[in-house]
Amino acid sequence: MKAVESDICGEAFNVGTGKPQSVNKLVKLLGGKVTYIPKRPGEPDKTEADIRGIKKVLGWMPKVKFEDGVKIMIENIDYWKNAPVWTPTTIQKETKEWFRYLDKRS
């Protein structure tokens, strides 16, 4: 909302906790069956949104802990019921060109 209500235009900001979050931690919070696929070039083990820009420009700070955000998402999961489900096959298909490009740069 701070970005929408500001006069800032043409900027991109990362939004997150500002602390590293592993994919395995997210999977544990979500629960359910886990499917492991081989790691591909350029694929991260964790995500860490660099929030320095949004903090500096808009004075934004995270208010929701990662764990709480996942819980809220699960409580509102029906909103996403029509979203596509990723499988190893669809991931491979949709990221084929991207990972081919990253592999050449490694």
C-alpha positions as CSV (number, residue, x, y, z in Angstrom):
1,M,0.0,0.0,0.0
2,K,2.9,2.4,0.7
3,A,4.1,2.0,-2.9
4,V,0.6,2.5,-4.3
5,E,0.0,5.5,-2.2
6,S,3.3,7.1,-3.0
7,D,4.4,9.3,-5.9
8,I,7.2,6.8,-6.8
9,C,6.9,5.5,-10.4
10,G,8.9,3.0,-12.4
11,E,10.6,1.4,-9.3
12,A,10.7,-2.3,-8.5
13,F,10.9,-3.4,-4.9
14,N,11.5,-6.7,-3.2
15,V,9.0,-7.5,-0.5
16,G,9.9,-10.1,2.1
17,T,11.2,-10.8,5.6
18,G,14.7,-9.6,4.8
19,K,16.0,-12.9,6.3
20,P,16.9,-16.0,4.3
21,Q,14.1,-18.6,4.0
22,S,14.9,-22.1,2.8
23,V,12.7,-23.9,0.4
24,N,12.7,-26.9,2.9
25,K,11.5,-24.6,5.7
26,L,8.6,-23.5,3.5
27,V,7.7,-27.1,2.6
28,K,7.8,-28.1,6.3
29,L,5.4,-25.2,7.1
30,L,3.0,-26.2,4.3
31,G,3.1,-29.9,5.3
32,G,2.0,-32.7,2.9
33,K,4.0,-34.8,0.5
34,V,7.4,-33.7,-0.7
35,T,8.7,-34.3,-4.2
36,Y,12.4,-33.8,-4.8
37,I,13.7,-33.0,-8.2
38,P,17.3,-32.5,-9.2
39,K,18.7,-29.0,-8.7
40,R,19.3,-27.2,-11.9
41,P,21.9,-24.5,-12.7
42,G,21.1,-21.2,-11.1
43,E,18.4,-22.6,-8.8
44,P,18.7,-21.2,-5.3
45,D,18.6,-23.2,-2.0
46,K,17.0,-20.3,-0.3
47,T,15.3,-17.0,-1.0
48,E,16.3,-13.8,0.6
49,A,14.4,-10.7,-0.6
50,D,16.8,-7.8,-0.5
51,I,14.5,-5.2,1.0
52,R,17.0,-2.4,1.4
53,G,15.4,-0.5,-1.5
54,I,11.9,-0.5,-0.2
55,K,13.1,0.3,3.3
56,K,15.1,3.3,2.1
57,V,12.7,4.7,-0.4
58,L,9.4,4.1,1.3
59,G,10.3,3.4,4.9
60,W,8.6,0.0,4.6
61,M,9.4,-2.7,7.2
62,P,8.0,-6.2,7.3
63,K,5.2,-6.6,9.9
64,V,4.4,-10.3,9.4
65,K,6.8,-13.1,10.3
66,F,7.5,-15.7,7.5
67,E,5.8,-18.4,9.5
68,D,2.7,-16.3,10.2
69,G,2.5,-15.3,6.5
70,V,2.5,-18.9,5.5
71,K,-0.2,-19.6,8.0
72,I,-2.3,-16.8,6.7
73,M,-1.8,-18.1,3.2
74,I,-3.0,-21.6,4.2
75,E,-6.0,-20.1,5.9
76,N,-6.9,-18.3,2.7
77,I,-5.9,-21.1,0.3
78,D,-9.3,-21.3,-1.4
79,Y,-8.5,-18.0,-3.1
80,W,-5.8,-19.8,-5.0
81,K,-7.8,-23.0,-5.8
82,N,-7.7,-22.3,-9.6
83,A,-4.0,-21.5,-9.7
84,P,-1.9,-24.0,-11.8
85,V,-0.2,-26.8,-9.8
86,W,3.5,-27.2,-10.5
87,T,4.8,-30.8,-11.1
88,P,8.3,-31.9,-12.0
89,T,7.1,-32.2,-15.6
90,T,5.4,-28.7,-15.8
91,I,8.4,-27.1,-14.1
92,Q,10.8,-28.7,-16.6
93,K,8.7,-27.6,-19.5
94,E,8.1,-24.0,-18.3
95,T,11.7,-23.3,-17.2
96,K,13.5,-25.2,-20.1
97,E,14.7,-22.0,-21.9
98,W,15.5,-20.2,-18.7
99,F,17.8,-22.9,-17.3
100,R,19.4,-23.5,-20.7
101,Y,20.4,-19.8,-20.7
102,L,21.6,-20.0,-17.1
103,D,23.6,-23.1,-17.8
104,K,25.6,-21.3,-20.6
105,R,26.5,-18.5,-18.2
106,S,27.8,-20.7,-15.4
